[in-house]
Amino acid sequence: MKEKRFEVIEKQGKMEVFQVIRDNQTGVLYLSHSAGYGLGLTVMQGPDGKPLVDEDFNVNESSPLS
């Protein structure tokens, strides 16, 4: 079976939900927030403004780009 491109690695809340989503090809982390009928999605950034990459992500094992 083909691996999923995106994976939810953290989830908080029921009615108002925050999720951290990892791109399994790059390791980049995204934050999703949903409440009611609304949803927002953004890339998570470090203090330097660069996208956060999951520390446990190994591009050599997970990415078809390697």
C-alpha positions in Angstrom: 0.0 0.0 0.0 1.2 3.5 -0.8 2.3 5.5 2.2 0.4 8.7 3.0 1.9 12.0 2.1 0.6 13.7 5.2 0.2 12.4 8.7 -1.4 13.9 11.9 1.2 13.6 14.6 -0.5 15.7 17.3 -4.2 16.5 18.0 -5.8 18.5 20.7 -9.5 19.4 21.3 -12.9 18.2 20.4 -15.1 21.1 19.3 -12.1 23.4 18.6 -9.3 21.2 17.2 -5.6 21.9 16.7 -3.5 19.4 14.7 0.1 19.2 13.9 0.5 17.6 10.4 3.8 16.3 9.0 4.6 16.1 5.3 6.1 12.6 5.0 8.2 13.6 2.0 9.9 16.6 3.5 9.3 16.5 7.3 7.9 20.0 7.3 5.3 20.6 10.0 1.9 22.4 9.5 -0.6 23.6 12.1 -4.3 23.1 11.4 -7.0 24.8 13.5 -10.7 24.0 13.0 -13.7 25.4 14.8 -17.3 25.0 13.6 -17.3 25.3 9.8 -14.0 27.2 9.6 -10.5 25.8 9.1 -7.0 27.3 9.0 -3.8 25.8 7.9 -0.3 27.2 8.0 3.3 26.1 7.9 5.0 26.1 11.4 8.1 28.4 11.5 11.1 28.6 13.8 12.5 31.8 15.2 14.6 32.3 12.1 11.4 32.2 9.9 12.3 28.9 8.2 9.8 26.0 8.2 10.0 23.7 11.1 11.1 20.1 10.3 10.2 17.2 12.5 13.3 16.3 14.5 12.4 12.6 14.3 12.0 12.7 10.6 14.6 10.9 8.5 14.5 12.0 4.9 16.6 9.0 3.8 14.1 6.5 5.2 10.8 8.2 4.5 11.1 10.2 1.3 10.9 9.0 -2.2 13.0 12.1 -3.1 16.1 10.6 -1.5 
